[in-house]
Amino acid sequence: MFSIPVFLESFQPLMWAAQYTLLISVLGILLGLVIGTLICAARLSGSRLLRGFGGLWVSFLRGVPLLVQLLVFYYALPVIGLDVAPTAAAVICVGVCASAYISEIWRGAIAALPRGQAEAARAIGMSPRDTWIRIILPQAFSMSLPALVNELILLVKASSLVSVVGILEITRASQAQAATTFRPLEVYIAAACIYLAINLCLAALGRYLEHRTAV
Amino acid sequence: MQASSVEISKVNKFYGPFHALKDVDLSIPPGKVTCLIGPSGSGKSTLLRCINFLEEYDSGEVRIDGKLMGYDAPGRKMSGKKLRQMRRGVGMVFQQFNLWPHMTALQNVAEGLIRVRGLPKSEAEARATDALRKVGLADKTGNHPARLSGGQQQRVAIARAIAMEPQLMLFDEPTSALDPELVGEVLNVMKTLASEGMTMVVVTHEMGFAAHVADQVAFMEKGELVAVDSPQGIFHAPKDERIWNFLRTYRERNAF
């Protein structure tokens, strides 16, 4: 039988672990945005070397599962003599992985802008820098918002993978809870509820931002 | 108003193996309206875009008030900074308007004044308001392009160009994307500009506009400039069979 009290009691330890899920997802996407923007700039640049590097970056990080990337990164660090906290390692890994997808989201949005948008700016003598900052990027950002929110939601769910490097996020906490209570069904349903609540909030935030930046 | 003249000589443009402009010569006098007509794909828009170097011509010369456009010397492109300096004197209006959809009409017009001319925001907005009033849109300054009709959008685009105080205006089929009933309001704004002595180069399919407003009409076909003449000469006494054929097709299509 499904026990309501056990189900409700499971929330407390899981909510605590949810902090790590959120921390890793949010810091991960912020890092991913920064690196992804740089990678996108590299892929659109005039330099063949930079374009090649950006292309390789995206191919590798999209082509290898995040779980494998996490394990490689986590076990490679001590080998090269670096002592990095598991949380930091997880954020870096998640951010780097997200950067590959985010750079492609940017690239797609920029490519979707009509050529005339930048041409109108060039025709009045606007510099390339101002054209990017004032004309291209604001439009690319609002066009890519749905895809970025999608990516953030995927990251929240993918953050369950960081449990393999010993971080007590929602999934790992629920495994522990299930093992001590012997009530896996109640515990995992509680975990599912928390993921769902987080992602519904993120989706609502995305809709709000879309509305705000609608063109 | 200061008005520029343009001298185009022996201009060639290739897209890969396709020869888009063939030794084009054209003299555009200051303060006059020059219309470019011809079948689609004849190179009129390409020629127009070579004037402000949105399209890079491969050989020949485009000189605005004597200054070579786009190149320091044959085969050596000028710096981006120098190119931007030269483009400031040349306004352009596009077939698809190309307004920036994330900005209001006022912001669209003020943007260049702020970023390119370096005016403070308040002065830029005052001048932008003047430009919008001039095209009859004083009451639409706060609207985004999506909230304007095609004709209004194109008038905002004209205001955006004239606010920069150009000495030469290029129009690339400015009414081709408009519903027929909105064409008149755009042509009227262009007529006003012409009457003020602006040098204008207009690629158009509006033969009526060309006939009544142009000082000279250039006919192009297959990348060649076939003839330059007065509107009277082109429309009523064409010397080349290709012009005659083009006008016959035009009349047949517009007859009812």
Chai-1 contact restraints between the chains, C-beta under 6 A:
chainA,res_idxA,chainB,res_idxB,connection_type,confidence,min_distance_angstrom,max_distance_angstrom,comment,restraint_id
A,G116,B,F94,contact,1.0,0.0,6.0,A-B,restraint_1
A,G116,B,Q96,contact,1.0,0.0,6.0,A-B,restraint_2
A,G116,B,N98,contact,1.0,0.0,6.0,A-B,restraint_3
A,E119,B,L54,contact,1.0,0.0,6.0,A-B,restraint_4
A,A120,B,N98,contact,1.0,0.0,6.0,A-B,restraint_5
A,A123,B,M92,contact,1.0,0.0,6.0,A-B,restraint_6
A,I124,B,G112,contact,1.0,0.0,6.0,A-B,restraint_7
A,I124,B,V116,contact,1.0,0.0,6.0,A-B,restraint_8
A,I124,B,M164,contact,1.0,0.0,6.0,A-B,restraint_9
A,G125,B,R84,contact,1.0,0.0,6.0,A-B,restraint_10
A,G125,B,R87,contact,1.0,0.0,6.0,A-B,restraint_11
A,G125,B,R88,contact,1.0,0.0,6.0,A-B,restraint_12
A,G125,B,V116,contact,1.0,0.0,6.0,A-B,restraint_13
A,M126,B,R115,contact,1.0,0.0,6.0,A-B,restraint_14
A,M126,B,V116,contact,1.0,0.0,6.0,A-B,restraint_15
A,D130,B,R115,contact,1.0,0.0,6.0,A-B,restraint_16
A,I135,B,W100,contact,1.0,0.0,6.0,A-B,restraint_17
A,P138,B,H102,contact,1.0,0.0,6.0,A-B,restraint_18
A,Q139,B,H102,contact,1.0,0.0,6.0,A-B,restraint_19
A,V215,B,P101,contact,1.0,0.0,6.0,A-B,restraint_20
A,V215,B,H102,contact,1.0,0.0,6.0,A-B,restraint_21
